[in-house]
């Protein structure tokens, strides 16, 4: 069984609809796909409808943007109740903040590069969670940069003059909110130092105390040494480990099933979650 539990559709910053994503998963030989769009579960219904026609089982989830002492942390929440009030309110607040942040970034960029909010909206699917990738896509469409990667390393860099932060809940509170909603919290790419600053081990320990279930270890943005350290931490804290592609379609070079999760870990996630995996 091939399980890829961390992917994104056009409901957030992927380039394929949920239906197209499941079709791509089938073509890649994936048996179980995790749809984990940023701060939203809006793509679940479409993905569920595609399970029967594609034969790919669906692990429903979300990737929650969090913060730990100013450091960005991504938390995967699997099989939670999307209507649980506390978690739903946090995700709604994060999505609203992303819109305000994106508008302000567009205003700043437009002082030096021709760019309008309408240009960004043209890159958005209806109801999608807006983010820097959509601004990047607008910059590509206008010919300012050749691709998303170039946009992120230059104009949209977090260290650049146009960058604007957005609301992200404290990661410990987010872990507790996920558990309260019946979800299974897994820390995404914890030591991906190529992305920027990473949290200290003490933060992972505090997350484990709050209810963290697992660590995403096998991910292209983590070196062999970083993965080895994470496996040791997971063993010490009694956490399971996952591997995934973090696939975004054409938005990133990541390929479906380039890293995967064992069926045993999938079973543990399903046993602990409030919702079942959707199967054909």
Protein Blocks (a to p, Z undefined) as FASTA:
>chain_A
ZZdfbdcdfklmmfbdfklmmmmmmmnopabdcdddehiaklmmmmmmmmmmnopacddd
ddddddeehiacddddehiafkbmklmmmmmmmmmmmmmmmmmmmmmmmmmpgcdfklmm
mmpcehiacdfklmmmmmmmnopafbfklmmmmmmockbmkbccdddddfklmmmmmmmn
opacddehkllmknoccddfklmmmmmmnopabdcfbdckbcfklmmmmmmmmmmnopac
dddekighjmbmbdghkbccdfklmmmmmmmpmbdcddZZ
